[in-house]
Amino acid sequence: MPDYSRLVKAYDIRGEVPAQLNTDIADKAGALFIRLTGAEKIVIARDMRSTSPDLAAAFAAGANRAGADVIDVGLGSTDYLYFASGWLDLPGVMVTASHNPAKDNGIKLCRAGAAPVGEETGLGQIRTWLETGDIPASAARPGTVTSRQMLAEYAAYLNSLVDLSGIRRLKVVADAGNGMAGHTVPAVFSSLPIDLVSLYFELDGTFPNHEANPLEPKNLVDLRAEVVETGADIGLAFDGDADRCFFIDEKGQAVPPSAIVGLVAARELAKHPGSAVVHNVITSAAAQEIVLEHGGKPIRSRVGHSFMKALMAEHDAVFGGEHSGHYYFRDFWRADTGMLTALHVLAALGEQDRPLSELVADYSRYAASGEINSQVADVPAKLDEVQAAYEQFDGVTTDRLDGLTVDLGHGRWFNLRPSNTEPLLRLNVEAPTQGAVDALRDEVLALVRC
């Protein structure tokens, strides 16, 4: 029997094909998704992995058997699927394993209007049904599958949200990592005043050049070199399903995602004064400061798209951003989209004459450690121990919104978050200088690892 506790995760269904995920499971998941949503019609898209067509067809077959019609919008990025779900107001299904290795694949689900389906909003129930074998009987009237291409509509909608017609001409290097950005970037960028240099735009789910995971510095080496060699203004790095975008400045240096949060937040607040902006607990304190300076209302969230989107809905937030390169827009059904973020950054860069390194310096105010993992025997006990060690000092505040956050004042803070799947604590530290970051990092790690 498959281990559904490992296959059905907090945000998606994902595993090695066919050892963990296969067409039989995808078929059952399709029928269960219809039971969960009660939908009469859904929309489905897939990425470029060799196993994606079969998994998508199996999911659609299960949905048909449960009585629902399926609109197949074909190859696309995850935010293309979110667009289709929002535009058509239908529950959506994306077959992708994002930045995972080639042997993996997965299924992301959303309700109509791109509303997320996570552990607490349906995936947990689907896991239980799979574990118990509680699969719906065939409906009296099976559904049908129809094909509809929406790439042009997706591109037109994104371009309607950000006006780049008046920007100076930019040279842009984009690295698709052989992922879905190789399909969507040409459609979205075709009418823009940019000279595009394409890296690894050939769709290839074996990822022959590098993993499609821009969070790993080794996967940015080629892009950084190409930006410098060609004298480009900016580099864009997309992950495998192109729902995230990372940025390289003209010097070949990576731009911190927190700086992008601040930059885009300022742009969105200029259009929607006084709006809320959601950021997670690990995003730089600079982002919160910038939101306040631009008249917005910063809202702090747990890490993860389901928490971010829920708070965006609760506060009608105009924008949300995470340290991991996920950016969410009210104008895009509160869904995350790397492509729309790229358009905002290109517009901000092209509307003025400074290079990207100088532009983002306005939004980068602190040094950070990056994420550091430590294996511990007892995660809750270790969090209690660290909290007790710091809260005895005057001026120190702590909270447990997501793991443990300790604010020592004067721009120094850290967060310790447990892993969802392993006995690990993940440490992130921020301070005004790198020296202060290093000192606080070493101090906390000494407690965590003792």
Stockholm file with secondary structure:
# STOCKHOLM 1.0

chainA/1-450         MPDYSRLVKAYDIRGEVPAQLNTDIADKAGALFIRLTGAEKIVIARDMRSTSPDLAAAFAAGANRAGADVIDVGLGSTDYLYFASGWLDLPGVMVTASHNPAKDNGIKLCRAGAAPVGEETGLGQIRTWLETGDIPASAARPGTVTSRQMLAEYAAYLNSLVDLSGIRRLKVVADAGNGMAGHTVPAVFSSLPIDLVSLYFELDGTFPNHEANPLEPKNLVDLRAEVVETGADIGLAFDGDADRCFFIDEKGQAVPPSAIVGLVAARELAKHPGSAVVHNVITSAAAQEIVLEHGGKPIRSRVGHSFMKALMAEHDAVFGGEHSGHYYFRDFWRADTGMLTALHVLAALGEQDRPLSELVADYSRYAASGEINSQVADVPAKLDEVQAAYEQFDGVTTDRLDGLTVDLGHGRWFNLRPSNTEPLLRLNVEAPTQGAVDALRDEVLALVRC
#=GR chainA/1-450 SS CCCHHHHBCSSSEEEETTTTCCHHHHHHHHHHHHHHHCCSEEEEEECSCTTHHHHHHHHHHHHHHTTCEEEEEEECCHHHHHHHHHHHTCCEEEECCTTSCTTEEEEEEEEGGGEECCGGGTHHHHHHHHHHTCCCCCCSSCCCEEECCCHHHHHHHHHHHSCCTTSCCEEEEEECTTSTHHHHHHHHHTTSSEEEEEESCSCCTTCSSSCSCTTSGGGGHHHHHHHHHHTCSEEEEECTTSSCEEEECTTSCBCCHHHHHHHHHHHHHHHSTTCEEEEETTSCHHHHHHHHHTTCEEEEECSSHHHHHHHHHHHTCSEEECTTSCEEEGGGTTEECHHHHHHHHHHHHHTSSSCHHHHHHTTCCSEECCCEEEECSCHHHHHHHHHHHHHTSTTCEEECSSSEEEEEETTEEEEEEECSSSSEEEEEEEESSHHHHHHHHHHHHHHHTC
#=GC SS_cons         CCCHHHHBCSSSEEEETTTTCCHHHHHHHHHHHHHHHCCSEEEEEECSCTTHHHHHHHHHHHHHHTTCEEEEEEECCHHHHHHHHHHHTCCEEEECCTTSCTTEEEEEEEEGGGEECCGGGTHHHHHHHHHHTCCCCCCSSCCCEEECCCHHHHHHHHHHHSCCTTSCCEEEEEECTTSTHHHHHHHHHTTSSEEEEEESCSCCTTCSSSCSCTTSGGGGHHHHHHHHHHTCSEEEEECTTSSCEEEECTTSCBCCHHHHHHHHHHHHHHHSTTCEEEEETTSCHHHHHHHHHTTCEEEEECSSHHHHHHHHHHHTCSEEECTTSCEEEGGGTTEECHHHHHHHHHHHHHTSSSCHHHHHHTTCCSEECCCEEEECSCHHHHHHHHHHHHHTSTTCEEECSSSEEEEEETTEEEEEEECSSSSEEEEEEEESSHHHHHHHHHHHHHHHTC
//
